[in-house]
Amino acid sequence: MRGTSGASLAAAEERFEPVLRSAGAESATLGEQLFVVVDALDGSGALRRSLADPSRDGADKAALVAGVLSAFDERVVDLVSGVARARWAADADLVDALERLGVDAVLAGAQARGALETVEDELFRLTRALAGQRDARQALSDRTATVARRTALVDTLLDGRVDPVTLVLARRATAAPRGRRFVATLSYYGDVAAERRRRLVVSVTSASVLTQAQEARLGEILERSYGRPVQLNVTVDPAVVGGLRIQVGADVVDSTVLNRLADARRRLAG
């Protein structure tokens, strides 16, 4: 996705990333709700055109989103409203962007519990395994078969054998490939996972729960420092008393009260 649509997608990703950091493993649920939105837009040309219409007032489009998605998580409603306000070269680009954001959210859920590498590897192994299984590939991409039948086949092949996020994505790939074949869809998901894994994983230990604004601010500071996107994994440990302990690979910044007291004791002792 390039040009106007590419810029709009990049802006949406930048706004959504702090939300995913704060949501942690719950990001996967946000992603699955976005998939529902994508399916609704794919099934309704009128709704899709209404949200992508550049001549329609942004507030009006946001109100439409809020009404249609009233039962959805407010974080999903906020994201879709922002996407609807943006400019898109084609209405299909808006839906493609929401799909990409949904995949990223599901993968962020795996990343929050340290399973993103596993999911990426499983997606890769599955696509390789299917390379020599023509009948299986055809069955999983068969548009004449019901969605229930195709997803049941995925469950038979994978349920209990792969990470839950891998299963969610495999079920999605056969249920709603959006014009792609099953293996091509899995490859696309794998590419998104690989891109996400290139982000720095930052372990943060705090004496209390950080607010979403605090996490977003910390993420911005670290991204400027390291020149790369970061994923914050925050742990709350009252034993640190106050401050933060931040670890990025071998780099550790410890500004906790506990560490300062330990440092003071060392100085007094020596």
C-alpha atoms as an extended CHARMM CRD file, in Angstrom:
* protein
*
       270  EXT
         1         1  MET       CA              0.0000000000        0.0000000000        0.0000000000  PROA      1               0.0000000000
         2         2  ARG       CA              1.5480000000        3.2820000000       -1.1320000000  PROA      2               0.0000000000
         3         3  GLY       CA              0.8200000000        6.9580000000       -1.5080000000  PROA      3               0.0000000000
         4         4  THR       CA             -2.0850000000        8.4360000000        0.4190000000  PROA      4               0.0000000000
         5         5  SER       CA             -3.3200000000        5.0480000000        1.6200000000  PROA      5               0.0000000000
         6         6  GLY       CA              0.1430000000        3.9990000000        2.7800000000  PROA      6               0.0000000000
         7         7  ALA       CA              0.5350000000        7.1900000000        4.7970000000  PROA      7               0.0000000000
         8         8  SER       CA             -2.8980000000        6.6980000000        6.3730000000  PROA      8               0.0000000000
         9         9  LEU       CA             -2.0520000000        3.1140000000        7.3340000000  PROA      9               0.0000000000
        10        10  ALA       CA              1.2750000000        4.1640000000        8.8550000000  PROA      10              0.0000000000
        11        11  ALA       CA             -0.4750000000        6.8460000000       10.9180000000  PROA      11              0.0000000000
        12        12  ALA       CA             -3.0660000000        4.3440000000       12.1350000000  PROA      12              0.0000000000
        13        13  GLU       CA             -0.3410000000        1.8750000000       13.1250000000  PROA      13              0.0000000000
        14        14  GLU       CA              1.4840000000        4.5760000000       15.0700000000  PROA      14              0.0000000000
        15        15  ARG       CA             -1.6810000000        5.4800000000       16.9860000000  PROA      15              0.0000000000
        16        16  PHE       CA             -2.6330000000        1.8530000000       17.6220000000  PROA      16              0.0000000000
        17        17  GLU       CA              0.7290000000        0.6050000000       18.8750000000  PROA      17              0.0000000000
        18        18  PRO       CA              0.4790000000        2.2110000000       22.3530000000  PROA      18              0.0000000000
        19        19  VAL       CA             -2.9970000000        0.6830000000       22.6770000000  PROA      19              0.0000000000
        20        20  LEU       CA             -1.5730000000       -2.7510000000       21.9100000000  PROA      20              0.0000000000
        21        21  ARG       CA              1.2230000000       -2.2450000000       24.4140000000  PROA      21              0.0000000000
        22        22  SER       CA             -1.2930000000       -1.4470000000       27.1020000000  PROA      22              0.0000000000
        23        23  ALA       CA             -3.6480000000       -4.2830000000       26.1330000000  PROA      23              0.0000000000
        24        24  GLY       CA             -0.9430000000       -6.9700000000       26.3180000000  PROA      24              0.0000000000
        25        25  ALA       CA             -2.2700000000      -10.4570000000       25.5940000000  PROA      25              0.0000000000
        26        26  GLU       CA             -5.7640000000       -8.9680000000       25.2670000000  PROA      26              0.0000000000
        27        27  SER       CA             -4.6200000000       -7.4850000000       21.9390000000  PROA      27              0.0000000000
        28        28  ALA       CA             -5.5740000000      -10.7740000000       20.2900000000  PROA      28              0.0000000000
        29        29  THR       CA             -9.2250000000      -10.1460000000       21.1810000000  PROA      29              0.0000000000
        30        30  LEU       CA             -9.0460000000       -6.6570000000       19.6700000000  PROA      30              0.0000000000
        31        31  GLY       CA             -7.6320000000       -8.1910000000       16.5040000000  PROA      31              0.0000000000
        32        32  GLU       CA            -10.4450000000      -10.7080000000       16.2530000000  PROA      32              0.0000000000
        33        33  GLN       CA            -12.9890000000       -7.8990000000       16.6110000000  PROA      33              0.0000000000
        34        34  LEU       CA            -11.2490000000       -6.0500000000       13.7850000000  PROA      34              0.0000000000
        35        35  PHE       CA            -11.6190000000       -9.1720000000       11.6420000000  PROA      35              0.0000000000
        36        36  VAL       CA            -15.3790000000       -8.9880000000       12.2240000000  PROA      36              0.0000000000
        37        37  VAL       CA            -15.3030000000       -5.3660000000       11.0420000000  PROA      37              0.0000000000
        38        38  VAL       CA            -13.3420000000       -6.3620000000        7.9320000000  PROA      38              0.0000000000
        39        39  ASP       CA            -15.8750000000       -9.0780000000        7.0980000000  PROA      39              0.0000000000
        40        40  ALA       CA            -18.7520000000       -6.6180000000        7.5210000000  PROA      40              0.0000000000
        41        41  LEU       CA            -17.1070000000       -4.1020000000        5.1930000000  PROA      41              0.0000000000
        42        42  ASP       CA            -16.2740000000       -6.7810000000        2.6350000000  PROA      42              0.0000000000
        43        43  GLY       CA            -19.9380000000       -7.7800000000        2.6850000000  PROA      43              0.0000000000
        44        44  SER       CA            -21.3680000000       -4.2690000000        2.3610000000  PROA      44              0.0000000000
        45        45  GLY       CA            -20.2140000000       -2.0490000000       -0.4770000000  PROA      45              0.0000000000
        46        46  ALA       CA            -22.4790000000        0.7550000000        0.7170000000  PROA      46              0.0000000000
        47        47  LEU       CA            -20.9640000000        0.8110000000        4.2050000000  PROA      47              0.0000000000
        48        48  ARG       CA            -17.4520000000        0.5370000000        2.8080000000  PROA      48              0.0000000000
        49        49  ARG       CA            -17.9980000000        3.4640000000        0.4470000000  PROA      49              0.0000000000
        50        50  SER       CA            -19.5930000000        5.5400000000        3.1880000000  PROA      50              0.0000000000
        51        51  LEU       CA            -16.5660000000        5.1880000000        5.4510000000  PROA      51              0.0000000000
        52        52  ALA       CA            -14.0340000000        5.8100000000        2.6770000000  PROA      52              0.0000000000
        53        53  ASP       CA            -15.9070000000        8.7260000000        1.0590000000  PROA      53              0.0000000000
        54        54  PRO       CA            -13.4790000000       11.7010000000        1.1650000000  PROA      54              0.0000000000
        55        55  SER       CA            -16.3430000000       14.1820000000        0.7470000000  PROA      55              0.0000000000
        56        56  ARG       CA            -18.1490000000       12.9750000000        3.8600000000  PROA      56              0.0000000000
        57        57  ASP       CA            -17.4980000000       14.8160000000        7.1210000000  PROA      57              0.0000000000
        58        58  GLY       CA            -15.1080000000       12.9890000000        9.4600000000  PROA      58              0.0000000000
        59        59  ALA       CA            -17.3220000000       13.4840000000       12.4910000000  PROA      59              0.0000000000
        60        60  ASP       CA            -20.2540000000       12.0420000000       10.5580000000  PROA      60              0.0000000000
        61        61  LYS       CA            -18.2210000000        8.9610000000        9.6460000000  PROA      61              0.0000000000
        62        62  ALA       CA            -17.0500000000        8.5480000000       13.2300000000  PROA      62              0.0000000000
        63        63  ALA       CA            -20.6640000000        8.7030000000       14.3980000000  PROA      63              0.0000000000
        64        64  LEU       CA            -21.5810000000        6.0310000000       11.8490000000  PROA      64              0.0000000000
        65        65  VAL       CA            -18.7860000000        3.7990000000       13.1640000000  PROA      65              0.0000000000
        66        66  ALA       CA            -19.8750000000        4.3370000000       16.7700000000  PROA      66              0.0000000000
        67        67  GLY       CA            -23.4230000000        3.3790000000       15.8920000000  PROA      67              0.0000000000
        68        68  VAL       CA            -22.5520000000        0.2790000000       13.8930000000  PROA      68              0.0000000000
        69        69  LEU       CA            -19.9410000000       -0.9210000000       16.4030000000  PROA      69              0.0000000000
        70        70  SER       CA            -21.7800000000       -0.0210000000       19.6030000000  PROA      70              0.0000000000
        71        71  ALA       CA            -21.2360000000       -3.5220000000       21.0230000000  PROA      71              0.0000000000
        72        72  PHE       CA            -17.5070000000       -3.5600000000       20.2810000000  PROA      72              0.0000000000
        73        73  ASP       CA            -14.5490000000       -2.7230000000       22.5090000000  PROA      73              0.0000000000
        74        74  GLU       CA            -14.1380000000        1.0690000000       22.6470000000  PROA      74              0.0000000000
        75        75  ARG       CA            -10.5040000000        0.7060000000       21.5590000000  PROA      75              0.0000000000
        76        76  VAL       CA            -11.6590000000       -0.9360000000       18.3420000000  PROA      76              0.0000000000
        77        77  VAL       CA            -14.3130000000        1.7470000000       17.8390000000  PROA      77              0.0000000000
        78        78  ASP       CA            -11.6940000000        4.4840000000       18.3090000000  PROA      78              0.0000000000
        79        79  LEU       CA             -9.3300000000        2.8390000000       15.8230000000  PROA      79              0.0000000000
        80        80  VAL       CA            -11.9700000000        2.2950000000       13.1380000000  PROA      80              0.0000000000
        81        81  SER       CA            -13.2380000000        5.8580000000       13.6200000000  PROA      81              0.0000000000
        82        82  GLY       CA             -9.7220000000        7.1890000000       13.0810000000  PROA      82              0.0000000000
        83        83  VAL       CA             -9.2610000000        5.0150000000       10.0040000000  PROA      83              0.0000000000
        84        84  ALA       CA            -12.5780000000        6.2650000000        8.6050000000  PROA      84              0.0000000000
        85        85  ARG       CA            -11.4930000000        9.8850000000        9.1130000000  PROA      85              0.0000000000
        86        86  ALA       CA             -8.2630000000        9.3020000000        7.1550000000  PROA      86              0.0000000000
        87        87  ARG       CA             -7.9250000000        9.5750000000        3.3770000000  PROA      87              0.0000000000
        88        88  TRP       CA             -7.7270000000        6.4860000000        1.1690000000  PROA      88              0.0000000000
        89        89  ALA       CA             -6.9510000000        6.1680000000       -2.5240000000  PROA      89              0.0000000000
        90        90  ALA       CA             -9.6680000000        3.4960000000       -2.8170000000  PROA      90              0.0000000000
        91        91  ASP       CA            -12.3130000000        2.1630000000       -0.4500000000  PROA      91              0.0000000000
        92        92  ALA       CA            -10.6980000000       -1.2940000000       -0.6730000000  PROA      92              0.0000000000
        93        93  ASP       CA             -7.5260000000        0.2050000000        0.8260000000  PROA      93              0.0000000000
        94        94  LEU       CA             -9.4220000000        1.1390000000        3.9790000000  PROA      94              0.0000000000
        95        95  VAL       CA            -10.5300000000       -2.4640000000        4.4600000000  PROA      95              0.0000000000
        96        96  ASP       CA             -7.0570000000       -3.8190000000        3.6600000000  PROA      96              0.0000000000
        97        97  ALA       CA             -5.6470000000       -1.4710000000        6.2960000000  PROA      97              0.0000000000
        98        98  LEU       CA             -8.0890000000       -2.7260000000        8.9160000000  PROA      98              0.0000000000
        99        99  GLU       CA             -7.1470000000       -6.3070000000        8.0600000000  PROA      99              0.0000000000
       100       100  ARG       CA             -3.4750000000       -5.4760000000        8.5080000000  PROA      100             0.0000000000
       101       101  LEU       CA             -4.1890000000       -3.7970000000       11.8540000000  PROA      101             0.0000000000
       102       102  GLY       CA             -6.2290000000       -6.8250000000       12.9230000000  PROA      102             0.0000000000
       103       103  VAL       CA             -3.4420000000       -9.2600000000       12.0750000000  PROA      103             0.0000000000
       104       104  ASP       CA             -0.9390000000       -7.0580000000       13.8800000000  PROA      104             0.0000000000
       105       105  ALA       CA             -3.1670000000       -6.9320000000       16.9590000000  PROA      105             0.0000000000
       106       106  VAL       CA             -3.5690000000      -10.7160000000       17.0860000000  PROA      106             0.0000000000
       107       107  LEU       CA              0.2010000000      -11.1130000000       16.7670000000  PROA      107             0.0000000000
       108       108  ALA       CA              0.7870000000       -8.4610000000       19.4460000000  PROA      108             0.0000000000
       109       109  GLY       CA             -1.2440000000      -10.6670000000       21.7820000000  PROA      109             0.0000000000
       110       110  ALA       CA              1.1980000000      -13.5100000000       21.1440000000  PROA      110             0.0000000000
       111       111  GLN       CA              4.1460000000      -11.1640000000       21.5420000000  PROA      111             0.0000000000
       112       112  ALA       CA              2.9130000000       -9.9510000000       24.9310000000  PROA      112             0.0000000000
       113       113  ARG       CA              3.1980000000      -13.4840000000       26.3130000000  PROA      113             0.0000000000
       114       114  GLY       CA              6.5050000000      -14.2280000000       24.5820000000  PROA      114             0.0000000000
       115       115  ALA       CA              5.0530000000      -16.4740000000       21.8590000000  PROA      115             0.0000000000
       116       116  LEU       CA              5.4950000000      -14.3660000000       18.7140000000  PROA      116             0.0000000000
       117       117  GLU       CA              8.5800000000      -16.2570000000       17.5250000000  PROA      117             0.0000000000
       118       118  THR       CA              6.7100000000      -19.5390000000       18.0150000000  PROA      118             0.0000000000
       119       119  VAL       CA              3.7530000000      -18.2980000000       15.9740000000  PROA      119             0.0000000000
       120       120  GLU       CA              5.9950000000      -17.0430000000       13.1690000000  PROA      120             0.0000000000
       121       121  ASP       CA              7.8060000000      -20.3770000000       13.0610000000  PROA      121             0.0000000000
       122       122  GLU       CA              4.5470000000      -22.3460000000       13.0710000000  PROA      122             0.0000000000
       123       123  LEU       CA              3.1220000000      -20.2840000000       10.2190000000  PROA      123             0.0000000000
       124       124  PHE       CA              6.2900000000      -20.8720000000        8.2080000000  PROA      124             0.0000000000
       125       125  ARG       CA              6.3320000000      -24.6090000000        8.9180000000  PROA      125             0.0000000000
       126       126  LEU       CA              2.6670000000      -24.9320000000        8.0110000000  PROA      126             0.0000000000
       127       127  THR       CA              3.1390000000      -23.2270000000        4.6530000000  PROA      127             0.0000000000
       128       128  ARG       CA              6.1450000000      -25.4590000000        3.9320000000  PROA      128             0.0000000000
       129       129  ALA       CA              4.2700000000      -28.6040000000        4.9560000000  PROA      129             0.0000000000
       130       130  LEU       CA              1.3870000000      -27.7630000000        2.6310000000  PROA      130             0.0000000000
       131       131  ALA       CA              3.7110000000      -27.1910000000       -0.3230000000  PROA      131             0.0000000000
       132       132  GLY       CA              3.6190000000      -30.8980000000       -1.1480000000  PROA      132             0.0000000000
       133       133  GLN       CA              0.0000000000      -31.4700000000       -0.0980000000  PROA      133             0.0000000000
       134       134  ARG       CA             -2.0380000000      -30.4360000000       -3.1340000000  PROA      134             0.0000000000
       135       135  ASP       CA             -5.2960000000      -32.0120000000       -1.9490000000  PROA      135             0.0000000000
       136       136  ALA       CA             -5.0650000000      -30.3550000000        1.4530000000  PROA      136             0.0000000000
       137       137  ARG       CA             -4.3170000000      -26.9490000000       -0.1170000000  PROA      137             0.0000000000
       138       138  GLN       CA             -7.2950000000      -27.2720000000       -2.4170000000  PROA      138             0.0000000000
       139       139  ALA       CA             -9.6070000000      -28.3480000000        0.4070000000  PROA      139             0.0000000000
       140       140  LEU       CA             -8.5810000000      -25.3790000000        2.5670000000  PROA      140             0.0000000000
       141       141  SER       CA             -9.0910000000      -22.9310000000       -0.3160000000  PROA      141             0.0000000000
       142       142  ASP       CA            -12.2520000000      -24.5380000000       -1.7320000000  PROA      142             0.0000000000
       143       143  ARG       CA            -14.8730000000      -21.7900000000       -2.1330000000  PROA      143             0.0000000000
       144       144  THR       CA            -17.5780000000      -24.3720000000       -2.8420000000  PROA      144             0.0000000000
       145       145  ALA       CA            -17.1780000000      -25.8700000000        0.6400000000  PROA      145             0.0000000000
       146       146  THR       CA            -18.8330000000      -24.1690000000        3.6190000000  PROA      146             0.0000000000
       147       147  VAL       CA            -16.7560000000      -22.0780000000        5.9920000000  PROA      147             0.0000000000
       148       148  ALA       CA            -17.6930000000      -24.4660000000        8.7910000000  PROA      148             0.0000000000
       149       149  ARG       CA            -16.3000000000      -27.3970000000        6.8400000000  PROA      149             0.0000000000
       150       150  ARG       CA            -13.0350000000      -25.6380000000        6.0310000000  PROA      150             0.0000000000
       151       151  THR       CA            -12.4680000000      -24.4130000000        9.5940000000  PROA      151             0.0000000000
       152       152  ALA       CA            -13.2860000000      -27.8890000000       10.9090000000  PROA      152             0.0000000000
       153       153  LEU       CA            -10.4980000000      -29.2290000000        8.7010000000  PROA      153             0.0000000000
       154       154  VAL       CA             -8.0800000000      -26.6580000000       10.1540000000  PROA      154             0.0000000000
       155       155  ASP       CA             -9.1110000000      -27.6880000000       13.6590000000  PROA      155             0.0000000000
       156       156  THR       CA             -8.5350000000      -31.3400000000       12.8300000000  PROA      156             0.0000000000
       157       157  LEU       CA             -5.0600000000      -30.5800000000       11.5280000000  PROA      157             0.0000000000
       158       158  LEU       CA             -3.9030000000      -28.0420000000       14.1250000000  PROA      158             0.0000000000
       159       159  ASP       CA             -6.0070000000      -27.8580000000       17.2920000000  PROA      159             0.0000000000
       160       160  GLY       CA             -3.8400000000      -28.7220000000       20.2950000000  PROA      160             0.0000000000
       161       161  ARG       CA             -0.6980000000      -28.8350000000       18.1540000000  PROA      161             0.0000000000
       162       162  VAL       CA              0.0230000000      -25.1290000000       17.6950000000  PROA      162             0.0000000000
       163       163  ASP       CA             -0.1530000000      -21.8790000000       19.6270000000  PROA      163             0.0000000000
       164       164  PRO       CA             -3.7250000000      -20.5300000000       19.9930000000  PROA      164             0.0000000000
       165       165  VAL       CA             -2.8280000000      -17.4720000000       17.8940000000  PROA      165             0.0000000000
       166       166  THR       CA             -1.5350000000      -19.6930000000       15.0840000000  PROA      166             0.0000000000
       167       167  LEU       CA             -4.8500000000      -21.5350000000       15.1640000000  PROA      167             0.0000000000
       168       168  VAL       CA             -6.8130000000      -18.2520000000       15.0840000000  PROA      168             0.0000000000
       169       169  LEU       CA             -4.8520000000      -17.0930000000       12.0330000000  PROA      169             0.0000000000
       170       170  ALA       CA             -5.1270000000      -20.4460000000       10.2510000000  PROA      170             0.0000000000
       171       171  ARG       CA             -8.8790000000      -20.4840000000       10.8120000000  PROA      171             0.0000000000
       172       172  ARG       CA             -9.0350000000      -16.9340000000        9.5100000000  PROA      172             0.0000000000
       173       173  ALA       CA             -6.9550000000      -17.8390000000        6.4370000000  PROA      173             0.0000000000
       174       174  THR       CA             -9.4320000000      -20.4960000000        5.3510000000  PROA      174             0.0000000000
       175       175  ALA       CA            -12.6220000000      -18.7130000000        6.4430000000  PROA      175             0.0000000000
       176       176  ALA       CA            -11.8530000000      -15.2690000000        4.9610000000  PROA      176             0.0000000000
       177       177  PRO       CA             -8.8020000000      -15.2860000000        2.6610000000  PROA      177             0.0000000000
       178       178  ARG       CA            -10.0710000000      -12.1220000000        0.9210000000  PROA      178             0.0000000000
       179       179  GLY       CA             -9.2230000000      -13.2170000000       -2.6060000000  PROA      179             0.0000000000
       180       180  ARG       CA             -6.0370000000      -15.0870000000       -1.7220000000  PROA      180             0.0000000000
       181       181  ARG       CA             -5.3710000000      -18.8090000000       -1.5100000000  PROA      181             0.0000000000
       182       182  PHE       CA             -4.9460000000      -20.3660000000        1.9440000000  PROA      182             0.0000000000
       183       183  VAL       CA             -1.1520000000      -20.7100000000        1.7590000000  PROA      183             0.0000000000
       184       184  ALA       CA             -0.7220000000      -17.2020000000        0.3530000000  PROA      184             0.0000000000
       185       185  THR       CA             -2.7850000000      -15.8310000000        3.2280000000  PROA      185             0.0000000000
       186       186  LEU       CA             -0.6540000000      -17.6770000000        5.7930000000  PROA      186             0.0000000000
       187       187  SER       CA              2.4770000000      -16.3060000000        4.1030000000  PROA      187             0.0000000000
       188       188  TYR       CA              1.0800000000      -12.7860000000        4.4220000000  PROA      188             0.0000000000
       189       189  TYR       CA              0.4210000000      -13.3250000000        8.1290000000  PROA      189             0.0000000000
       190       190  GLY       CA              3.9550000000      -14.6710000000        8.4910000000  PROA      190             0.0000000000
       191       191  ASP       CA              5.3730000000      -11.5380000000        6.8520000000  PROA      191             0.0000000000
       192       192  VAL       CA              3.4880000000       -9.3590000000        9.3530000000  PROA      192             0.0000000000
       193       193  ALA       CA              4.8320000000      -11.4910000000       12.2100000000  PROA      193             0.0000000000
       194       194  ALA       CA              8.3890000000      -11.1650000000       10.9060000000  PROA      194             0.0000000000
       195       195  GLU       CA              8.0410000000       -7.3960000000       10.6670000000  PROA      195             0.0000000000
       196       196  ARG       CA              6.6460000000       -7.2210000000       14.1820000000  PROA      196             0.0000000000
       197       197  ARG       CA              9.4620000000       -9.3590000000       15.5790000000  PROA      197             0.0000000000
       198       198  ARG       CA             12.0090000000       -6.8300000000       14.3530000000  PROA      198             0.0000000000
       199       199  ARG       CA             10.6940000000       -4.4470000000       16.9850000000  PROA      199             0.0000000000
       200       200  LEU       CA             12.7510000000       -4.2330000000       20.1480000000  PROA      200             0.0000000000
       201       201  VAL       CA             11.2250000000       -6.0160000000       23.1310000000  PROA      201             0.0000000000
       202       202  VAL       CA             11.6270000000       -3.9070000000       26.2750000000  PROA      202             0.0000000000
       203       203  SER       CA             11.0680000000       -5.4210000000       29.7260000000  PROA      203             0.0000000000
       204       204  VAL       CA              9.8100000000       -2.8510000000       32.2400000000  PROA      204             0.0000000000
       205       205  THR       CA              9.3790000000       -3.4790000000       35.9580000000  PROA      205             0.0000000000
       206       206  SER       CA              7.3410000000       -0.9290000000       37.8690000000  PROA      206             0.0000000000
       207       207  ALA       CA              6.1360000000       -0.6320000000       41.4510000000  PROA      207             0.0000000000
       208       208  SER       CA              2.6160000000        0.1580000000       40.2110000000  PROA      208             0.0000000000
       209       209  VAL       CA              0.5290000000       -0.1830000000       37.0750000000  PROA      209             0.0000000000
       210       210  LEU       CA              1.5020000000        2.3560000000       34.4130000000  PROA      210             0.0000000000
       211       211  THR       CA             -1.2640000000        4.3430000000       32.7630000000  PROA      211             0.0000000000
       212       212  GLN       CA             -1.7260000000        4.0830000000       29.0060000000  PROA      212             0.0000000000
       213       213  ALA       CA             -0.3470000000        7.6100000000       28.6460000000  PROA      213             0.0000000000
       214       214  GLN       CA              2.7420000000        6.7170000000       30.7160000000  PROA      214             0.0000000000
       215       215  GLU       CA              3.3860000000        3.5980000000       28.6230000000  PROA      215             0.0000000000
       216       216  ALA       CA              2.9550000000        5.5680000000       25.4110000000  PROA      216             0.0000000000
       217       217  ARG       CA              5.3780000000        8.2610000000       26.6090000000  PROA      217             0.0000000000
       218       218  LEU       CA              7.9550000000        5.6790000000       27.6920000000  PROA      218             0.0000000000
       219       219  GLY       CA              7.6190000000        3.9120000000       24.3550000000  PROA      219             0.0000000000
       220       220  GLU       CA              8.1970000000        7.1720000000       22.4740000000  PROA      220             0.0000000000
       221       221  ILE       CA             11.3390000000        7.9440000000       24.4960000000  PROA      221             0.0000000000
       222       222  LEU       CA             12.7850000000        4.4740000000       23.9230000000  PROA      222             0.0000000000
       223       223  GLU       CA             11.9620000000        4.5080000000       20.2140000000  PROA      223             0.0000000000
       224       224  ARG       CA             13.8300000000        7.8000000000       19.8300000000  PROA      224             0.0000000000
       225       225  SER       CA             16.7650000000        6.4260000000       21.8000000000  PROA      225             0.0000000000
       226       226  TYR       CA             17.0990000000        3.1650000000       19.8570000000  PROA      226             0.0000000000
       227       227  GLY       CA             15.8010000000        4.3180000000       16.4820000000  PROA      227             0.0000000000
       228       228  ARG       CA             13.4600000000        1.3490000000       16.2290000000  PROA      228             0.0000000000
       229       229  PRO       CA              9.8650000000        0.5050000000       17.1770000000  PROA      229             0.0000000000
       230       230  VAL       CA              9.6100000000       -1.0960000000       20.6150000000  PROA      230             0.0000000000
       231       231  GLN       CA              7.2760000000       -3.5170000000       22.3490000000  PROA      231             0.0000000000
       232       232  LEU       CA              6.8620000000       -2.8720000000       26.0860000000  PROA      232             0.0000000000
       233       233  ASN       CA              6.3470000000       -5.8770000000       28.3520000000  PROA      233             0.0000000000
       234       234  VAL       CA              5.4240000000       -4.3630000000       31.7220000000  PROA      234             0.0000000000
       235       235  THR       CA              5.6010000000       -6.2670000000       35.0160000000  PROA      235             0.0000000000
       236       236  VAL       CA              4.2940000000       -4.8350000000       38.2860000000  PROA      236             0.0000000000
       237       237  ASP       CA              6.4250000000       -5.6480000000       41.3290000000  PROA      237             0.0000000000
       238       238  PRO       CA              5.6490000000       -3.7090000000       44.5470000000  PROA      238             0.0000000000
       239       239  ALA       CA              8.9920000000       -4.8760000000       45.9600000000  PROA      239             0.0000000000
       240       240  VAL       CA             10.8390000000       -2.3370000000       43.8110000000  PROA      240             0.0000000000
       241       241  VAL       CA              9.1860000000        0.4200000000       45.9580000000  PROA      241             0.0000000000
       242       242  GLY       CA              9.2870000000        3.0850000000       43.2480000000  PROA      242             0.0000000000
       243       243  GLY       CA             10.7910000000        4.0230000000       39.8980000000  PROA      243             0.0000000000
       244       244  LEU       CA             11.3490000000        1.7630000000       36.9230000000  PROA      244             0.0000000000
       245       245  ARG       CA             13.6850000000       -1.0030000000       35.8620000000  PROA      245             0.0000000000
       246       246  ILE       CA             14.0660000000       -1.0670000000       32.0690000000  PROA      246             0.0000000000
       247       247  GLN       CA             15.9160000000       -3.7930000000       30.1810000000  PROA      247             0.0000000000
       248       248  VAL       CA             16.5680000000       -3.7690000000       26.4310000000  PROA      248             0.0000000000
       249       249  GLY       CA             18.7100000000       -6.7610000000       25.5750000000  PROA      249             0.0000000000
       250       250  ALA       CA             21.8910000000       -6.3950000000       27.6120000000  PROA      250             0.0000000000
       251       251  ASP       CA             21.1320000000       -2.7490000000       28.4520000000  PROA      251             0.0000000000
       252       252  VAL       CA             19.6230000000       -2.2040000000       31.9010000000  PROA      252             0.0000000000
       253       253  VAL       CA             18.4550000000        1.0990000000       33.3830000000  PROA      253             0.0000000000
       254       254  ASP       CA             17.4430000000        0.7020000000       37.0150000000  PROA      254             0.0000000000
       255       255  SER       CA             15.9950000000        3.7990000000       38.6670000000  PROA      255             0.0000000000
       256       256  THR       CA             14.0520000000        1.9690000000       41.3690000000  PROA      256             0.0000000000
       257       257  VAL       CA             14.2020000000        3.0370000000       45.0050000000  PROA      257             0.0000000000
       258       258  LEU       CA             15.3290000000       -0.4880000000       45.8800000000  PROA      258             0.0000000000
       259       259  ASN       CA             18.3240000000       -0.2010000000       43.5770000000  PROA      259             0.0000000000
       260       260  ARG       CA             19.2310000000        3.2500000000       44.8830000000  PROA      260             0.0000000000
       261       261  LEU       CA             19.1320000000        1.9560000000       48.4640000000  PROA      261             0.0000000000
       262       262  ALA       CA             21.3220000000       -0.9940000000       47.5190000000  PROA      262             0.0000000000
       263       263  ASP       CA             23.7610000000        1.3850000000       45.8380000000  PROA      263             0.0000000000
       264       264  ALA       CA             23.8370000000        3.5790000000       48.9360000000  PROA      264             0.0000000000
       265       265  ARG       CA             24.5990000000        0.5560000000       51.1260000000  PROA      265             0.0000000000
       266       266  ARG       CA             27.4710000000       -0.4150000000       48.8470000000  PROA      266             0.0000000000
       267       267  ARG       CA             28.9100000000        3.0780000000       49.0650000000  PROA      267             0.0000000000
       268       268  LEU       CA             28.6580000000        3.1260000000       52.8570000000  PROA      268             0.0000000000
       269       269  ALA       CA             30.2960000000       -0.2660000000       53.0830000000  PROA      269             0.0000000000
       270       270  GLY       CA             33.1490000000        0.5610000000       50.9140000000  PROA      270             0.0000000000
